[in-house]
Amino acid sequence: MVNRKFNSLFIIYPIVFFVVRTVFSFVKNSAGESVYETLAILAMYYFAVSVFYSIDLYMQKKNS
């Protein structure tokens, strides 16, 4: 079940990922491209996690 891991999946992991990618992009002096790439990756991540969460809820209702 995803309910217990909601905060880590939707809040903590993406924030840590964004901060780490952004800091490393400033170190490499490619900040403009990397921030957009990071936002695109996060958008795909949220989409994938949302689909997984929806399937999990569907399976819970189906099994009840």
N, C-alpha and C positions, 0 to 999 in steps of 0.2 A: 504494500500500500504506500502511496506517495504522501498521504496526509501528514505523516510525521516529519518528512523531509522537505516540506514545502518551503520553509525559510531558507534552507541551504540551497535548494535547487533554483529558486526564483530570485533570491536577494543576495546571498553571500557570495556564491561562486561567480556570478556575472560581474559583481563589483570588483572582486579580487582580480579576475581576468582582465577587466578593462583597465584597472590601475597598473597592473604589471605590464601589459602590452603598451600602454601609453608611456610609461616611464622608460621602457627599453627603446621605444621609438624616438624619444627625445635624446637618449644617449647616442643612438645611431644617426641622428640628424635627419630623420625621414618622418617627421611628425605628421605632416599633412596627409600623406597616403595611408599611414598606418592607423590613424584615428578612424578614417572612413572604413578601412578594412576591418578594424575591431568592431565597429558598430554593425557592419554587415554580418560578421560572425555571430555577434550577440543576437541579432534579429533572427538568424537561422536557429540559434540555440533556443531562444524563447519559443519559436514555432515548433521545434522538435519536442521540447519538454511539454508544451501545451498539448500536442497530439498524444504523447505518451500518457499524460494525466487524464485526458479524455477517454482514452482506451481503458485505462485503469478504472475509472469511474463506471464505464459501461460494463466492464466485466464484473464489478462488485454488484451492480444492480441485477445483472443477468444471473449471478449465482445466488442471490438472495431469494 
